Amino acid sequence: MKNVMKEKRMKALRRAKRVRARVRGTAECPRLTIKRSAKHIYAQLINDEIGKTLAAASDMKMKKAGKPLEVATAVGTELGEKAKAAGVKRAVVDRGSYRYHGRVKALAEALAASGVTI
């Protein structure tokens, strides 16, 4: 059983590495990283040139409860507001090892709807 989980995690890391090889964040166009777990979702806008997080949001501090897609949309909207305050107009999506589908897509589209070009 241990080898199955280890192999699954290694495959996920390979997928994430493959995505990050193509995606790079700058001051003008930071990298939107998305981390999701079974219960929560987290997002950050990162400038890779200096290694600094420009804005971050998660559902941990939000009092919003509901369906996972609704929560992801709320996190994307909150991140969009923080991105505007930080002066971010464009971002590039780093989906990590996840497909651009479901909660990841909902978060990214909510960020785009709040004014950040993806």
Secondary structure by P-SEA (a helix, b strand, c coil): caaaaaaaaaaaaaaaaaaaaaccccccbbbbbbbbcccbbbbbbccccccccccccccccccccccaaaaaaaaaaaaaaaaaaacccbbbbccccccccaaaaaaaaaaaaacccc
